[in-house]
């Protein structure tokens, strides 16, 4: 593993420090940048650092929405599962910083407009961090002109915020504006306003910042808005008032909008750039018909995953100024010496110094972190796959040695569900945890002795001591990772779905046939759940009827499952329930049909027919209330009725005798969905402790592939 240094925030420990972490993996649509400078944004980063050091109870008080989610999870899943989920989030470090510049050292195949060795300015939280290396999406990076120094280029992101604020204020030649708050963004806005031919009145309580505002082009300065008298305002604005007011200072009390309104002319614009509480006197706004606007970071495209992550640009005829076009504009102004951000630098630090609290009471206006440049690690530039060791040549000493595992993917499911389920398994050990940015892997490894975090799964798969991988990544990568692991001679556990289209499935099927002695197992854990075993023991042979209702919780608009590349929510999850029914039917699935209610949200009805004439209906849809069960399975057979509710409560009525099974009471209850039992079976199967898959109701790789093919065919039709 090749490591780098990065400034990280550790919420669980309430500390900020420089730590060694994996160099992030290059992803499609991105470039790998070796950082030469990064800029500390005092406003944003001071707030984030303060939140990091807050006690947990204070964080809960500040975020009642998240607290409500935790309480709801306790009610639904019990204290233990909730504790695992919360601990996983707290253990994960958070990268600090969002403005940097550096040198391109690797480029994804689908990226254009960049060359190796090119200097670039970068922006974005989790992308342009205080770290020696960053992976940056192509729309959040911009080539730096040769005339621009690194000390100027590092300001590109924050200058883009200031430029977007001016655009929101519709500021042009001859206008007079006021800027309340002459911190870093305010000073950059003053420089940019001068370029635009506007006249600026600067307002800030700090005399040093007012003096700097004058040097940057302000025509007058005042220590607060009330100090600007009506007479002075009339003189400065030719009896008109300000055309726009930019509030670049934090305002938790909601007083600055009223103060800004007094400075405005009729039908002026107030732009809230800082963290401004949206509170104002309506009559003041009404009388002047003031327009109130917000600034959403660097410009259009921010918070749009299609733009930021997928590299989809907006047509210039419809959206002239996007994030990247704003970045290019400020870089051009730097090249022409129209703006000189480097004059704002009043402190320089190393990465280690940046982690220490300031020893002085005066906060620097602009602090730049400098980095030493070294030769980039070859394996992070050329992601070629080295020859794998054939499976038959790997010595199998599973009977005496614990199974060595690599967990690929360290998201919420892996951290809150898989890791706790793996921990008590004594005949297995987690040797590696892999996540694209390495940070989630670091968080997971804090709970696993001797496990190594990494971002490069190719390096890990080439470890001859590694026996198996557990794949818990996003759905579109399951098939490719499983195929690659099999070809490297590893046993594979892969979370559902096995594939999101037939082409992927056929590729995996070929890999399985080439590696017949490697185990491929899908994480259909419900068939291994204790309640499933109880139900199976009470169900008679012969035809049975199943009704499985799954109530979906709404996802946020930007959730990754909504992305078309992920195959849709239904394809990603229904195999869980179909497999559980198949286990209880005790007969091969002969026909599967899908009836879409809403394909975009995954709402659907699935009808199943089994060889012994058993029938099943799966209702997979949104609806109901939070108090309703998320999963309800109802089974009828000869003299038998079974009802399972949320894997908490099982009622069996057989031959007139009713029995009830529960997982616990009140807050202590926890659904038993079979994760631990399924993982234990996977490990035992590798060690040849368990019976072959074909015995005891355990599916083979061919069975899982067949089920995935039936689901894809039912959902999308037979491929032409």
C-alpha positions in Angstrom: 0.0 0.0 0.0 1.3 3.4 -1.0 0.4 6.1 1.6 0.2 9.8 1.7 -0.3 12.4 4.4 -3.6 14.2 4.8 -5.3 16.5 7.3 -8.3 14.6 8.7 -11.1 15.3 11.1 -12.0 12.5 13.5 -15.5 13.1 14.8 -15.6 10.1 17.1 -12.4 11.3 18.9 -13.2 15.1 18.6 -9.7 15.7 17.1 -8.1 17.0 14.0 -4.7 15.7 12.9 -2.4 14.7 10.1 -2.6 11.0 9.4 -1.1 8.5 6.9 -3.8 7.2 4.6 -4.0 5.4 1.2 -3.6 7.4 -1.9 -7.1 7.6 -3.4 -7.9 5.3 -6.3 -8.3 6.9 -9.7 -12.0 6.7 -10.8 -13.7 7.1 -14.2 -14.2 10.8 -15.1 -11.4 11.9 -12.7 -7.7 12.9 -12.6 -5.1 12.2 -9.9 -3.4 15.4 -8.8 -0.3 15.7 -6.7 -1.0 18.8 -4.5 1.4 21.7 -4.4 -0.7 24.2 -2.6 -4.0 24.1 -0.6 -5.9 27.1 0.9 -7.5 27.2 4.3 -10.9 28.8 4.1 -11.2 30.2 7.6 -15.0 30.6 7.6 -16.0 27.1 6.4 -13.2 25.2 8.0 -13.4 26.9 11.4 -17.0 25.9 11.5 -16.3 22.3 10.5 -13.4 22.0 13.0 -15.7 23.4 15.8 -18.3 20.8 15.0 -15.7 18.0 15.0 -14.6 18.9 18.5 -18.2 19.1 19.9 -19.4 16.4 22.3 -21.9 13.9 20.8 -24.9 15.4 22.7 -24.1 18.8 21.3 -24.0 17.4 17.8 -27.3 15.7 18.4 -28.8 19.1 19.5 -27.5 20.8 16.4 -28.9 18.1 14.0 -32.3 17.0 15.3 -33.1 15.5 11.9 -30.2 13.0 12.3 -31.2 12.4 15.9 -34.7 11.4 14.7 -33.2 9.0 12.3 -31.2 7.3 15.0 -34.3 7.0 17.3 -36.2 5.5 14.4 -33.5 3.0 13.7 -33.4 2.0 17.4 -37.1 1.4 17.2 -36.8 -0.6 14.1 -33.5 -2.5 14.5 -32.6 -2.4 18.2 -29.9 -0.8 20.2 -27.0 -3.0 19.1 -27.6 -2.5 15.3 -28.0 1.2 15.8 -24.8 1.4 17.9 -22.9 -0.3 15.1 -24.3 2.1 12.5 -23.5 5.2 14.6 -20.0 4.0 15.5 -19.2 3.3 11.9 -20.1 6.9 11.0 -18.1 8.3 13.9 -15.0 6.2 13.1 -14.8 7.4 9.6 -12.4 10.3 9.3 -13.4 13.3 7.2 -11.0 15.0 4.8 -10.5 18.7 5.5 -10.2 21.4 2.8 -11.8 22.1 -0.6 -9.4 24.4 -2.5 -6.1 23.4 -3.9 -3.8 23.3 -7.0 -1.3 20.8 -8.2 0.1 18.6 -11.0 -1.8 16.0 -13.0 -0.2 12.5 -12.5 -2.9 10.2 -13.8 -5.9 10.6 -16.1 -8.9 8.3 -16.4 -9.5 6.9 -19.9 -12.8 8.9 -20.4 -11.3 12.3 -19.4 -10.4 14.9 -22.0 -8.7 18.3 -21.8 -5.9 17.3 -19.4 -2.3 16.0 -19.9 0.2 14.5 -17.6 2.3 17.1 -15.9 -0.3 19.8 -16.4 -0.9 22.3 -13.6 -4.5 22.4 -12.4 -6.7 24.3 -9.9 -9.1 22.1 -8.0 -12.2 22.6 -6.0 -14.7 20.6 -4.0 -15.2 19.0 -0.6 -13.7 15.5 -0.6 -11.9 16.3 -3.8 -9.5 19.3 -3.3 -8.5 18.4 0.3 -5.5 19.2 2.4 -3.7 16.1 1.3 -0.6 15.2 -0.7 -2.8 13.5 -3.5 -6.3 14.1 -4.6 -8.7 12.5 -7.1 -10.7 15.2 -8.7 -13.6 15.0 -11.1 -12.9 16.6 -14.4 -15.6 19.4 -14.0 -14.0 20.4 -10.7 -10.5 21.0 -12.1 -9.3 23.6 -14.5 -5.9 24.0 -16.3 -3.8 26.8 -14.9 -2.4 29.3 -17.5 1.4 29.5 -17.6 1.3 33.2 -16.4 -0.5 32.2 -13.2 1.6 31.4 -10.2 0.7 28.6 -7.7 0.1 31.2 -5.0 -2.6 32.7 -7.2 -4.0 29.5 -8.6 -4.8 28.1 -5.2 -7.4 30.8 -4.8 -9.4 29.7 -7.8 -12.1 27.9 -5.9 -12.8 30.7 -3.5 -12.5 33.4 -6.2 -15.2 31.4 -8.1 -17.5 31.7 -5.1 -16.9 35.5 -5.1 -17.5 35.6 -8.8 -20.7 33.6 -8.6 -21.9 36.1 -5.9 -21.3 39.0 -8.2 -23.2 37.3 -11.0 -26.1 36.7 -8.5 -26.0 40.4 -7.8 -26.1 41.2 -11.5 -23.2 43.6 -11.0 -21.8 45.6 -13.9 -20.0 48.7 -15.0 -20.8 51.9 -13.1 -22.8 50.2 -10.3 -22.2 50.9 -6.6 -22.3 47.9 -4.3 -21.7 47.3 -0.6 -19.8 44.3 0.8 -20.6 43.4 4.4 -17.7 41.3 5.7 -14.2 41.7 4.3 -12.8 38.3 5.0 -11.3 36.2 2.3 -14.4 35.9 0.1 -15.2 39.6 0.7 -11.7 40.7 -0.4 -11.8 38.6 -3.5 -15.3 40.0 -4.3 -13.8 43.6 -4.0 -11.0 42.7 -6.5 -13.5 41.1 -8.9 -16.0 44.0 -8.6 -13.2 46.5 -9.6 -12.6 44.3 -12.6 -16.2 44.5 -13.5 -16.2 48.3 -13.3 -18.2 48.5 -10.1 -17.6 50.8 -7.2 -17.4 49.1 -3.8 -18.2 50.2 -0.3 -16.5 47.8 2.3 -18.0 47.2 5.7 -16.1 45.3 8.4 -15.3 45.9 12.1 -11.6 45.0 11.7 -9.5 48.0 10.7 -6.8 45.8 9.1 -9.4 44.3 6.8 -10.8 47.6 6.0 -7.4 48.9 5.0 -6.8 45.8 2.9 -10.2 46.5 1.2 -9.0 49.9 0.3 -5.9 48.4 -1.2 -8.1 46.0 -3.2 -10.1 48.9 -4.7 -12.9 49.8 -2.2 -13.9 53.5 -2.6 -14.9 53.8 1.1 -14.9 51.7 4.2 -17.0 51.6 7.4 -16.8 49.5 10.6 -20.6 48.6 10.4 -23.6 49.3 8.3 -25.1 51.8 10.7 -21.8 53.9 10.5 -22.7 54.6 6.9 -25.0 57.6 7.3 -27.8 58.4 4.9 -25.8 61.5 3.8 -22.7 59.5 3.2 -24.6 56.8 1.3 -26.3 59.4 -0.9 -22.9 61.0 -1.6 -21.3 57.7 -2.5 -24.2 56.5 -4.7 -25.3 59.8 -6.3 -28.5 59.8 -4.3 -29.5 56.4 -5.5 -28.4 53.8 -3.0 -26.5 50.6 -3.6 -27.4 48.5 -6.6 -26.5 45.3 -4.7 -25.3 44.3 -1.2 -23.2 41.2 -0.7 -23.3 39.7 2.8 -20.0 37.9 3.1 -20.1 37.6 6.9 -21.7 35.0 9.1 -25.0 36.1 10.7 -26.5 33.6 13.1 -28.8 36.2 14.6 -30.5 37.4 11.4 -29.8 41.1 11.6 -27.6 41.8 8.6 -30.4 41.5 5.9 -32.3 44.4 7.6 -29.0 46.4 7.8 -28.3 45.7 4.1 -31.8 46.7 3.1 -31.3 50.2 4.4 -28.3 50.6 2.0 -30.2 49.4 -1.1 -31.8 51.4 -3.8 -35.3 50.6 -5.0 -35.4 47.0 -6.5 -31.8 46.3 -5.5 -30.5 42.8 -4.9 -29.1 41.4 -1.6 -26.9 38.3 -2.0 -26.2 36.1 1.0 -22.8 34.6 0.5 -21.9 33.6 4.1 -23.9 31.6 6.6 -26.7 34.1 6.9 -29.9 33.4 8.9 -32.7 34.1 6.5 -34.6 36.6 8.8 -35.7 40.0 7.8 -38.4 42.6 8.3 -40.9 42.1 5.5 -42.0 45.7 5.3 -38.4 46.9 4.6 -38.0 44.4 1.8 -41.5 45.1 0.5 -41.2 48.9 0.3 -38.1 48.6 -1.9 -39.2 45.4 -3.6 -35.8 43.9 -2.7 -34.6 40.7 -4.3 -33.0 38.3 -1.9 -30.6 35.7 -3.3 -28.4 32.9 -2.1 -25.0 31.8 -3.4 -24.6 28.0 -3.8 -20.9 27.7 -3.7 -19.0 28.1 -7.0 -21.8 28.2 -9.5 -24.3 26.1 -11.5 -23.4 22.4 -11.3 -22.7 22.4 -7.6 -24.5 19.5 -5.8 -25.5 18.0 -9.2 -23.9 14.6 -9.3 -24.5 14.4 -13.1 -22.2 17.5 -13.4 -19.8 17.0 -10.5 -19.3 13.2 -10.6 -20.3 12.1 -14.1 -18.7 15.0 -16.0 -21.9 16.0 -17.8 -21.6 19.7 -18.8 -24.4 22.1 -19.2 -24.9 23.5 -22.7 -23.2 26.9 -22.8 -26.2 28.4 -24.7 -28.4 27.7 -21.7 -26.0 27.9 -18.7 -23.2 30.3 -19.6 -21.4 30.2 -16.2 -20.9 26.8 -14.7 -18.4 25.9 -11.9 -15.7 25.2 -14.4 -16.4 28.2 -16.5 -16.2 30.4 -13.4 -12.9 28.8 -12.5 -11.6 29.4 -16.0 -12.8 33.1 -15.8 -10.9 33.8 -12.6 -7.8 32.1 -13.8 -7.9 34.3 -17.0 -8.2 37.4 -14.8 -5.2 36.2 -12.8 -3.2 35.6 -16.0 -4.1 39.2 -17.1 -3.1 40.6 -13.7 -6.6 42.0 -13.3 -6.9 40.3 -9.9 -4.0 39.4 -7.6 -5.2 37.0 -4.9 -1.7 36.2 -3.7 -1.5 39.6 -2.0 -4.1 38.3 0.5 -1.7 35.6 1.8 -0.6 36.5 5.3 0.3 33.0 6.6 2.1 29.9 5.3 2.1 26.6 7.0 3.2 23.0 6.5 0.5 20.3 6.6 1.5 19.4 10.2 1.3 23.0 11.3 -2.2 23.3 9.9 -3.5 20.7 12.3 -2.5 22.8 15.4 -4.8 25.5 16.8 -3.7 29.0 16.1 -1.4 30.4 18.9 -2.5 34.0 18.2 -5.8 35.7 18.7 -5.8 37.3 15.2 -7.0 34.9 12.5 -5.0 35.1 9.3 -6.9 36.3 6.3 -5.5 33.7 3.9 -3.4 30.7 5.0 -1.7 28.6 2.3 -0.3 25.1 2.9 2.7 24.1 0.8 3.6 20.5 -0.1 6.8 18.8 -1.2 6.5 17.2 -4.6 8.0 13.7 -5.1 7.9 11.2 -7.9 4.4 9.7 -8.1 3.9 6.0 -7.2 3.9 4.1 -10.5 1.0 1.9 -9.5 -1.3 4.9 -9.1 -0.5 6.2 -12.6 -0.7 3.0 -14.6 -3.5 0.8 -13.2 -2.4 -2.2 -15.1 -3.3 -5.6 -13.6 -0.3 -7.8 -13.0 -0.6 -11.5 -13.8 -2.6 -13.3 -11.2 -1.6 -16.6 -9.7 -3.7 -19.4 -11.1 -6.2 -20.8 -8.6 -4.8 -24.3 -8.7 -1.3 -23.1 -7.7 -2.5 -21.4 -4.5 -1.7 -23.6 -1.5 -4.9 -24.4 0.4 -4.2 -24.8 4.1 -7.6 -23.7 5.2 -8.1 -26.6 7.7 -5.5 -25.0 10.1 -5.2 -21.4 9.2 -8.0 -18.7 9.5 -9.4 -17.6 6.1 -7.8 -14.3 5.0 -10.4 -11.9 3.8 -10.4 -8.6 2.0 -13.5 -6.4 2.4 -14.0 -4.3 -0.8 -16.3 -1.5 0.0 -16.6 0.2 3.4 -19.9 2.0 3.2 -22.7 2.1 5.7 -23.9 -1.5 5.1 -20.4 -2.9 5.3 -19.5 -1.0 8.4 -22.8 -1.4 10.3 -23.8 -4.9 9.2 -21.1 -7.0 7.7 -18.2 -6.1 10.0 -20.2 -6.8 13.2 -21.3 -10.1 11.7 -17.7 -11.1 10.7 -16.2 -10.2 14.1 -17.3 -13.3 16.0 -16.2 -15.7 13.2 -13.1 -17.3 14.7 -11.9 -19.1 11.6 -11.6 -16.0 9.5 -9.6 -12.7 9.7 -10.0 -9.5 7.8 -6.6 -8.6 6.3 -7.7 -5.7 4.1 -10.4 -3.1 3.9 -10.6 -1.2 0.6 -12.5 2.0 -0.3 -11.9 4.3 -3.3 -10.7 7.3 -1.2 -9.2 5.1 1.6 -10.9 7.1 4.3 -13.8 4.8 4.9 -11.3 2.0 5.0 -9.3 3.8 7.7 -12.5 4.2 9.7 -13.4 0.5 9.4 -9.9 -0.7 10.3 -10.1 1.2 13.6 -12.3 -1.7 14.8 -10.3 -4.5 13.2 -7.0 -5.5 14.7 -4.2 -5.9 12.1 -6.4 -5.0 9.1 -4.8 -2.7 6.5 -6.7 0.1 4.7 -6.2 0.5 1.0 -7.7 2.1 -2.1 -6.2 -0.2 -4.7 -7.9 -3.6 -5.0 -5.5 -4.8 -7.7 -2.6 -4.7 -5.3 -4.7 -6.6 -2.7 -5.9 -9.2 -5.1 -2.2 -10.0 -6.0 -1.5 -10.9 -2.4 -1.0 -14.8 -2.6 -1.9 -15.0 1.1 -5.4 -13.6 0.5 -8.0 -16.4 0.3 -11.3 -14.6 -0.3 -13.0 -11.2 -0.9 -16.2 -9.8 0.3 -17.7 -7.3 -2.2 -19.9 -4.6 -0.8 -19.6 -1.8 -3.3 -22.1 0.0 -5.4 -24.2 -2.3 -7.6 -22.6 -1.4 -11.0 -19.2 -2.7 -9.8 -20.3 -6.1 -8.3 -19.9 -8.2 -11.5 -16.5 -6.7 -12.6 -15.0 -7.0 -9.1 -16.3 -10.6 -8.7 -14.9 -11.6 -12.1 -11.5 -10.0 -11.3 -11.3 -11.7 -7.9 -12.2 -15.1 -9.4 -9.5 -14.7 -12.1 -7.0 -14.0 -9.3 -7.9 -17.3 -7.7 -9.9 -15.9 -4.8 -13.2 -17.2 -3.3 -15.9 -14.5 -3.6 -18.8 -13.4 -1.5 -20.7 -10.6 -3.4 -23.6 -8.6 -2.2 -26.7 -8.6 -4.3 -27.3 -7.9 -7.1 -24.9 -10.3 -8.9 -25.2 -8.2 -12.0 -27.3 -5.3 -13.4 -27.5 -6.5 -17.0 -27.2 -9.7 -19.0 -23.9 -8.7 -20.6 -22.3 -8.4 -17.1 -23.8 -11.7 -16.0 -22.4 -13.6 -19.0 -19.0 -12.2 -18.3 -19.2 -13.5 -14.8 -20.6 -16.8 -15.8 -17.5 -17.4 -18.0 -15.2 -16.5 -15.1 -17.0 -19.1 -12.9 -16.6 -21.8 -15.6 -12.9 -21.0 -15.9 -12.4 -21.3 -12.1 -14.6 -24.2 -11.0 -12.8 -24.7 -7.7 -13.4 -21.1 -6.6 -16.6 -20.4 -4.6 -18.9 -17.7 -5.7 -21.6 -16.9 -3.2 -24.3 -14.1 -3.2 -25.2 -12.5 0.1 -28.7 -13.8 0.2 -28.6 -13.9 4.0 -32.3 -14.3 4.7 -32.2 -18.0 3.7 -29.8 -18.6 6.5 -31.8 -16.6 9.2 -32.9 -18.5 12.3 -36.5 -17.8 11.6 -36.1 -19.3 8.1 -34.9 -22.5 9.6 -37.9 -22.6 11.9 -40.3 -21.9 9.1 -38.8 -24.5 6.9 -39.2 -27.1 9.7 -42.9 -26.4 9.9 -43.8 -26.2 6.3 -45.0 -29.4 4.6 -44.0 -30.6 1.2 -46.3 -29.8 -1.7 -47.9 -26.5 -3.0 -47.6 -23.4 -0.8 -48.8 -19.8 -1.3 -46.5 -16.9 -0.3 -47.4 -13.2 -0.1 -44.3 -11.0 0.7 -44.9 -7.3 1.3 -41.9 -5.1 1.3 -42.5 -1.4 2.2 -39.9 0.9 0.8 -38.6 4.0 2.6 -38.2 7.0 0.4 -34.7 7.8 -0.7 -33.2 11.3 -1.0 -33.3 12.9 -4.4 -29.5 12.6 -4.8 -29.2 9.0 -3.5 -26.8 6.9 -5.6 -29.4 4.2 -6.1 -31.3 6.7 -8.4 -28.4 6.8 -10.8 -29.3 4.9 -14.1 -25.9 3.2 -14.0 -26.9 1.3 -10.8 -29.7 -0.6 -12.4 -32.5 0.6 -10.3 -33.6 -0.1 -6.7 -35.7 -3.2 -7.6 -32.9 -4.9 -9.5 -30.6 -4.2 -6.6 -32.8 -5.8 -3.9 -35.6 -8.1 -5.0 -33.3 -11.1 -5.3 -33.2 -11.1 -1.5 -36.9 -11.8 -1.1 -37.2 -14.1 -4.1 -34.3 -16.2 -2.9 -35.9 -16.4 0.6 -39.2 -17.6 -0.9 -37.3 -20.1 -3.1 -35.6 -21.5 0.0 -39.0 -22.1 1.7 -40.8 -23.3 -1.4 -38.5 -26.4 -1.5 -39.1 -26.5 -5.2 -37.3 -25.0 -8.3 -38.5 -21.6 -9.5 -40.0 -22.3 -12.9 -41.4 -18.9 -13.9 -41.0 -15.3 -12.8 -42.9 -12.2 -14.0 -42.5 -8.5 -13.1 -45.3 -5.9 -13.3 -43.9 -2.4 -12.9 -45.9 0.1 -10.9 -43.2 2.8 -11.2 -40.0 1.7 -12.8 -38.1 4.9 -11.8 -38.7 4.3 -8.1 -38.6 0.5 -8.3 -42.2 0.0 -7.3 -43.2 -3.4 -8.7 -45.1 -6.7 -8.2 -43.3 -10.0 -8.8 -45.2 -13.2 -9.5 -43.4 -16.6 -9.0 -44.4 -20.1 -10.0 -42.5 -23.1 -8.7 -42.2 -26.6 -10.1 -44.6 -28.1 -7.5 -47.3 -25.5 -8.3 -46.4 -23.3 -5.3 -47.2 -19.6 -6.0 -45.8 -16.4 -4.6 -46.4 -12.7 -4.9 -43.9 -10.1 -3.9 -45.2 -6.6 -3.4 -42.1 -4.3 -3.5 -43.3 -0.7 -3.3 -43.6 2.6 -1.4 -46.6 3.4 0.8 -47.9 3.1 4.2 -46.5 4.9 7.3 -43.4 4.6 9.4 -45.3 2.6 11.9 -46.1 -0.1 9.4 -43.8 -3.1 9.1 -41.1 -2.9 6.4 -41.3 -6.7 5.6 -44.2 -9.0 6.1 -44.3 -12.6 4.8 -47.5 -14.6 4.9 -47.4 -18.3 4.0 -50.3 -20.7 3.7 -50.0 -24.5 3.2 -51.9 -27.6 4.2 -53.1 -27.0 7.8 -50.4 -24.4 8.2 -50.4 -20.6 8.3 -47.2 -18.6 9.0 -46.7 -14.9 9.4 -43.3 -13.2 9.7 -43.1 -9.5 10.6 -39.9 -7.6 10.1 -37.8 -10.6 11.2 -38.8 -9.6 14.8 -41.9 -11.7 15.2 -42.9 -15.1 13.8 -46.3 -16.7 14.3 -46.9 -20.3 13.3 -50.4 -21.8 13.3 -50.2 -25.5 12.5 -52.9 -28.1 13.0 -54.7 -25.8 15.5 -51.6 -25.1 17.6 -50.2 -21.5 17.5 -46.6 -20.7 18.6 -45.0 -17.2 18.6 -41.3 -16.5 18.3 -39.7 -13.1 19.1 -36.2 -11.7 18.8 -36.5 -9.5 21.9 -38.5 -6.8 23.7 -38.9 -3.1 23.1 -35.6 -1.4 22.5 -33.6 -4.6 22.8 -35.1 -6.3 19.8 -33.0 -6.7 16.7 -34.0 -8.4 13.4 -32.2 -11.6 12.8 -31.8 -11.7 9.0 -29.0 -14.3 8.9 -26.0 -12.2 8.0 -23.7 -13.9 10.6 -25.0 -17.3 9.7 -24.5 -16.8 6.0 -21.0 -15.4 6.4 -20.1 -18.3 8.7 -21.3 -20.7 6.1 -19.2 -19.0 3.4 -16.0 -19.4 5.6 -16.9 -23.0 6.5 -17.4 -23.9 2.9 -14.0 -22.6 2.0 -12.5 -24.7 4.8 -14.6 -27.7 3.5 -16.3 -27.9 6.9 -19.8 -27.6 5.4 -21.6 -30.0 3.0 -21.5 -29.2 -0.7 -23.7 -26.4 -1.8 -26.1 -28.8 -3.6 -27.1 -30.3 -0.2 -29.2 -28.8 2.5 -30.9 -26.2 0.3 -27.7 -24.2 -0.5 -27.5 -22.8 -4.0 -24.6 -23.2 -6.3 -23.0 -20.3 -8.3 -25.0 -21.6 -11.3 -28.2 -21.3 -9.2 -27.4 -17.7 -8.3 -26.6 -16.8 -11.9 -29.8 -18.5 -13.1 -31.9 -16.5 -10.5 -30.2 -13.2 -11.5 -30.9 -14.0 -15.2 -34.6 -14.6 -14.5 -34.9 -11.3 -12.6 -33.2 -9.3 -15.3 -35.3 -11.0 -18.0 -38.5 -10.5 -16.1 -37.7 -6.8 -15.5 -36.4 -5.9 -19.0 -37.5 -8.6 -21.3 -35.4 -11.1 -23.3 -32.4 -9.5 -24.9 -32.6 -9.3 -28.7 
